[in-house]
Amino acid sequence: MSCRIYLVRHGETIWNAQFRFQGHSDIALSPHGLEQARALARRLRGENISAFYSSDLQRALNTARILAEPHGLPVVALKALREINFGAWEGLTVAEIKARYARELQEWWHDPLHTRIPGGETLAEVVERVTRAVREIVERHPTGQVVVVCHGGCIRTLVGTVLGMDLNQYWRLGVNNACLSTLEFSSWDKGILTLFNDCSHLEKGAL
């Protein structure tokens, strides 16, 4: 027996559509993001889910609540599942960050694990808090199926950790809004990626 984690990125926000860095900024789901969450809820409705966990930021928490509603289960909000704190970059596009923080951005692209974003976090700090939180979830639910709703950066770090990747290359993993990935854990050190960035529930006619 094993623990299956349904790993979900939150639905789209206006800042996602505008390609703005969100981080810890608490941005709401857009109408399109709400529809994306409802489409994924329909996909997961028939699954036997034992628990729902989420980042405490509203874009993730409200996505999780939509997913949990057909199952009649509460959502446990965890601050540890927040996106990376982008500090001074939050609310800015890549072009705007390049114009204001060119050196820092270049350093971060090459070594996000150890480069501190101005006013924010290093990726290593994100890896530590996210993996600790998910490990505790896996140990709490050694069997069954659990939904974890969080953010693109969190999903990249978690999947990269399970796969043994160089996490300085974590940005090579594409993670779309309201996508579904699955991880199977017979124990924490024996994780297997069984699905990644699946958006079939968002295809034309599904929304």
C-alpha positions in Angstrom: 0.0 0.0 0.0 1.1 3.5 -0.6 0.1 7.2 -0.3 -0.9 8.9 -3.5 -0.6 12.6 -3.6 -2.7 14.5 -6.1 -0.5 17.6 -6.6 -2.4 20.6 -8.0 -1.4 24.0 -9.0 -4.0 26.7 -8.2 -6.2 28.1 -10.9 -5.3 31.2 -12.9 -5.2 34.7 -11.4 -5.1 38.1 -13.2 -1.4 38.3 -12.4 -0.8 34.9 -14.0 -2.5 36.1 -17.1 -0.3 39.3 -17.0 2.9 37.2 -16.3 3.5 39.0 -13.0 5.5 37.3 -10.2 3.0 36.6 -7.3 5.0 34.9 -4.5 3.4 35.6 -1.2 1.1 38.3 -2.6 -2.4 37.1 -1.9 -4.1 37.4 -5.3 -7.6 36.0 -5.9 -8.6 33.5 -8.6 -9.9 35.1 -11.8 -13.2 34.0 -13.2 -11.3 31.8 -15.6 -9.3 30.4 -12.7 -12.6 29.5 -10.9 -13.8 27.6 -14.0 -10.5 25.8 -14.1 -10.9 24.7 -10.5 -14.4 23.5 -11.2 -13.3 21.5 -14.2 -10.6 19.7 -12.1 -13.2 19.1 -9.3 -15.4 17.3 -11.8 -12.4 15.1 -12.8 -11.6 14.2 -9.2 -15.2 13.9 -8.0 -15.2 10.1 -8.3 -11.9 9.5 -6.5 -11.8 8.3 -2.9 -9.9 11.2 -1.3 -9.1 11.1 2.4 -7.8 14.6 3.0 -7.2 18.0 1.3 -4.2 20.2 2.1 -3.5 23.7 0.7 -1.3 26.7 0.8 -2.9 29.4 2.9 -2.9 31.9 0.1 -6.4 32.4 -1.3 -5.7 31.4 -4.9 -4.6 27.9 -3.7 -7.0 27.7 -0.7 -10.1 28.6 -2.8 -9.0 26.1 -5.5 -8.7 23.4 -2.8 -12.1 24.3 -1.4 -13.7 23.9 -4.8 -12.0 20.5 -5.2 -13.0 19.4 -1.6 -16.7 20.4 -1.8 -18.0 17.3 -3.7 -16.2 15.1 -1.1 -17.6 17.0 2.0 -14.2 17.4 3.4 -12.4 20.4 5.0 -9.2 21.9 3.7 -6.2 22.1 6.0 -4.3 25.3 5.2 -0.5 25.3 5.6 1.7 28.3 5.4 4.6 26.1 4.5 3.0 25.3 1.1 3.2 29.0 0.0 5.0 30.0 -3.2 8.5 31.3 -3.0 8.6 34.7 -1.4 9.6 36.9 -4.4 10.1 40.0 -2.2 10.7 43.2 -4.2 9.9 41.3 -7.4 6.2 40.6 -6.6 3.8 42.3 -8.9 6.5 42.8 -11.6 6.9 41.2 -15.0 10.2 39.6 -16.1 10.9 42.7 -18.2 10.3 45.0 -15.3 12.6 42.9 -13.1 15.3 42.9 -15.7 15.1 46.7 -15.9 15.4 47.1 -12.1 17.3 44.1 -10.8 19.3 42.8 -13.8 22.3 41.5 -11.8 20.2 39.9 -9.1 17.9 38.2 -11.7 20.9 36.8 -13.6 22.3 35.4 -10.4 19.0 33.9 -9.5 18.5 32.2 -12.9 21.9 30.5 -12.5 21.7 29.6 -8.8 18.3 30.0 -7.3 19.1 27.6 -4.5 21.5 30.0 -3.0 20.6 33.4 -4.4 18.3 35.5 -2.1 15.7 37.5 -4.0 15.8 41.1 -2.6 13.4 41.0 0.3 12.5 37.4 -0.3 13.7 33.8 0.0 16.3 31.5 -1.5 15.0 28.4 -3.3 16.8 26.2 -0.7 14.5 27.7 2.0 11.5 26.9 -0.1 12.7 23.3 -0.7 13.2 22.8 3.0 9.7 24.0 4.1 7.8 22.4 1.2 9.4 19.0 1.5 9.1 19.0 5.2 5.3 19.7 5.0 4.7 17.1 2.3 6.8 14.5 4.1 4.6 15.1 7.2 1.5 14.6 5.1 2.8 11.4 3.6 3.7 10.1 7.1 0.2 11.1 8.4 -1.5 9.3 5.4 0.6 6.2 4.7 -2.2 4.7 2.6 -5.0 6.4 0.6 -5.2 9.4 -1.6 -4.6 13.0 -0.6 -4.9 16.3 -2.5 -2.3 19.0 -2.1 -3.0 22.3 -3.7 -0.1 24.8 -3.9 2.0 26.8 -6.4 4.2 26.3 -9.4 7.5 26.8 -7.6 6.4 24.4 -4.8 5.5 21.7 -7.3 8.7 22.1 -9.2 10.8 21.7 -6.1 8.8 18.7 -4.8 8.9 16.9 -8.1 12.5 17.8 -8.6 13.4 16.4 -5.2 11.6 13.1 -5.8 13.4 12.8 -9.2 16.8 13.7 -7.7 17.2 16.7 -10.0 19.6 19.5 -9.7 17.1 22.0 -8.3 19.0 24.9 -9.8 17.4 23.6 -13.0 13.9 23.4 -11.5 12.5 26.1 -13.9 12.9 23.5 -16.7 9.7 21.8 -15.3 6.6 23.3 -16.9 3.7 23.7 -14.4 0.4 25.1 -15.7 -2.5 26.6 -13.8 -4.9 24.0 -12.5 -2.7 21.1 -13.7 -2.7 17.7 -12.0 0.4 15.7 -11.1 0.6 12.5 -9.0 3.2 11.2 -6.7 3.2 7.7 -5.2 5.0 7.1 -1.9 5.5 3.7 -0.4 7.7 5.6 2.0 9.1 9.1 1.8 12.4 8.0 0.3 10.6 5.9 -2.3 8.6 8.5 -4.2 7.6 7.9 -7.8 6.2 10.5 -10.3 3.3 8.8 -12.1 1.7 11.9 -13.8 3.0 15.4 -14.5 1.3 18.6 -15.6 -1.8 17.0 -16.9 -4.3 19.5 -18.2 -6.7 17.3 -20.1 -9.6 18.4 -17.9 -9.0 21.9 -19.2 -9.3 21.0 -22.9 -12.0 22.6 -25.1 -15.4 21.3 -24.0 -14.2 20.3 -20.5 -14.6 23.8 -19.0 
